[in-house]
Amino acid sequence: MEASARAMKLFADWLVIPLALLTLLSGLVLSLGTRWGLARHRWVYVKFWLTLLTTAASIFALRPGVNDAVATLSAGGQVTRATDLLAGPLVSLTSYVFMTAISVLKPWGLTRRGRKHRVTAPKAVDADRLSPTA
């Protein structure tokens, strides 16, 4: 049990936290640099807030929980509930699977800002290139 807790600590410190931050950063860059925008579509908006919450939970809940479990096991104690070690990863996994699903399905619709942007966007027609018809 101690070896698995140490491995979880290693993954939490060197893999989960950096990847969570990278996910948040890449999501911001991609949403601001593509036609989807950050606040134009509801699915992008939901995905951003879920990524932010999952990143915060990984930093402020998952990592301290794993560190406490490792400290308890290293001191010769036992972790009283295995669910304490499993809750964080399961919530993160569920959240990331849901975010992947909404990225593929793109449900819901435009936000108010997205509808406003779509209505006020100029038409991309070149008047000088139009040819008269018979």
MOVENKA-V109791 format. One record per pair of residues at least 6 apart in sequence whose C-alpha atoms are under 8 Angstrom apart, sorted by the first residue. I is the first residue (numbers start at 1). J is the second residue. D is the distance in Angstrom with one decimal. If there is no record, write none. Layout:
i->I j->J d->D
i->I j->J d->D
This chain:
i->2 j->70 d->6.9
i->2 j->73 d->5.8
i->2 j->74 d->7.2
i->5 j->66 d->7.0
i->5 j->69 d->6.9
i->5 j->70 d->5.7
i->6 j->70 d->6.1
i->8 j->66 d->6.8
i->9 j->63 d->7.3
i->9 j->66 d->5.8
i->9 j->67 d->6.3
i->9 j->70 d->7.3
i->12 j->62 d->7.5
i->12 j->63 d->5.8
i->12 j->66 d->7.6
i->13 j->63 d->7.1
i->16 j->58 d->7.4
i->17 j->55 d->7.5
i->17 j->58 d->6.6
i->17 j->59 d->6.4
i->20 j->51 d->7.9
i->20 j->54 d->7.7
i->20 j->55 d->5.3
i->20 j->58 d->7.6
i->21 j->55 d->6.6
i->23 j->51 d->7.5
i->24 j->48 d->7.6
i->24 j->51 d->6.2
i->24 j->52 d->6.6
i->24 j->55 d->7.5
i->27 j->48 d->7.2
i->28 j->38 d->7.4
i->28 j->48 d->7.8
i->31 j->37 d->4.7
i->31 j->38 d->5.0
i->31 j->44 d->7.6
i->32 j->38 d->5.9
i->36 j->44 d->7.5
i->37 j->44 d->7.7
i->38 j->44 d->6.2
i->38 j->45 d->6.1
i->38 j->48 d->7.8
i->39 j->45 d->5.5
i->39 j->111 d->6.7
i->39 j->113 d->6.7
i->39 j->114 d->6.9
i->40 j->110 d->5.7
i->40 j->111 d->5.3
i->40 j->112 d->7.5
i->40 j->113 d->5.7
i->40 j->114 d->3.8
i->40 j->115 d->7.5
i->40 j->117 d->7.9
i->41 j->108 d->7.8
i->41 j->109 d->5.9
i->41 j->110 d->4.4
i->41 j->111 d->5.3
i->41 j->114 d->6.3
i->42 j->107 d->7.9
i->42 j->108 d->6.2
i->42 j->109 d->5.9
i->42 j->110 d->5.9
i->42 j->111 d->5.6
i->43 j->102 d->6.4
i->43 j->103 d->7.3
i->43 j->106 d->6.0
i->43 j->107 d->6.2
i->43 j->108 d->6.5
i->43 j->109 d->7.6
i->44 j->103 d->7.8
i->47 j->99 d->5.8
i->47 j->102 d->7.8
i->50 j->95 d->7.2
i->50 j->99 d->7.7
i->51 j->96 d->7.9
i->54 j->92 d->6.2
i->54 j->95 d->7.2
i->57 j->88 d->7.8
i->58 j->88 d->7.3
i->58 j->92 d->7.6
i->61 j->88 d->7.3
i->62 j->88 d->5.3
i->62 j->89 d->7.4
i->65 j->84 d->7.2
i->65 j->85 d->7.0
i->66 j->85 d->6.5
i->69 j->79 d->6.3
i->69 j->85 d->7.6
i->72 j->78 d->6.4
i->72 j->79 d->6.8
i->73 j->79 d->6.9
